[in-house]
């Protein structure tokens, strides 16, 4: 067996995980929320819903298979809009490259603008 390949793969996975956590942490801070909330399971989704202006009951929708995918896509698109990006950019944030998208939002120039009350 090739132990070196396994170690390199693990290091790459760890680097991607750290980039996503750091990016989400900074996104939360830019939105006026505590950064540490990004690392707490379930609570991070609650905070994300607050950031994009969705009702708390949407967390229930995240428990329903397939519906949760649609809800996550909608939340990601709304998050992108809150940071001045397009909804297409938000779709990519969740589906294509979240380990690139969150650091770009968190560490880049985009600023947070709270969603309009609906």
N, C-alpha and C positions, 0 to 999 in steps of 0.2 A: 504494500500500500504506500501511497505517496503522502506522507505526513506533512510535508512542506506545503503542498497545495491546499490541504485542509486548513493550515494555519493562516495562509494568505487569504483564503476565502473568508475565514472568520474575522480577520483584521479589516477586510473591505466591508463586510457586513456591519461591524462595529463602527467604522467611520461613517457609513451611511446613516446608521441609527443616531449617532451623536449629532450629525448635521441636521437631521430632521428635528430632534429634540431642541437643539439650540435655536433653530429657525422658528419653531413654534413658540418657544419661550419668548423670543424677541417680538414675535407677532402679538402675543398676549400683552407684553409690556407696552408696545406701541398703542394698543387699544385700551390702555388704562387698567388692565387686569393684572393680577399677580403672575409673574413668569413661572413660578413653581407649579402653578395649576396645570401646566402643560404635561407634567410627568405623573399626574394622579389619574389613574383610569376612571372612566365614567365622569368624574368631575371635569376633566378637560373638555369633554363633549358639552357639558352643561355651560361651561364658560364660553366655548365656541358659539353655542346657540345665542348666548347673551350678546356676544360681539356682533353677530350678524343680525340681531334683532328678531330672532324667531322665538315663539313661545316655548316655555319649558316642557310642555306636554309632547313636543316633537321627540323627546328622548324615548318615548314609548314607541314611536314609529321606527326608531333605530333597532328595536328588538324584533321586528317583523322581517323575516327573510325576504329578499328582493326589494321590499319597500325601503329597507335601510340603505340600499345602494342608491336609490333615487334620491332619498333625503340627503345623503352625504354629498352627492353631486350638486344638489341645489344649495346646500350650505357652502360648499367650496366655491361655487360661482358667486354667491352673495359675498363671501369673504373677499374674493378678488375685486368685486365692485366697491366694497368698503375701502379698499386700498388703491382705488383709481385704475384698476385693470379691467379688461373685458371679461365677459362671462366665459368666453372660450378659453381665456387664460386660466380661469378658475377651474374649468373642466380638466385642463392639463395638470393643474395643481393637485388634483386628487388622483386622476387616472394614469397620467403619463409619467410625470417626474416629481412626486411630492418631496423627494429628498433634495431637489434643486429649487422647487418653488417656494417652500417655506423659508429657507435661508435667504432667497432673493427678496421676499416680502419683509422679513425681519431685519436683515442687515443692509438692505438696499435703501434707495431714496423714497419709495412709496410711503405716504403718510396715511394714517387711519382717519376716516371720516365716518361717523356713526350713521347707520342707515336711517332713512326717513321713516317716521312713524306711520304705520299703515292702519 
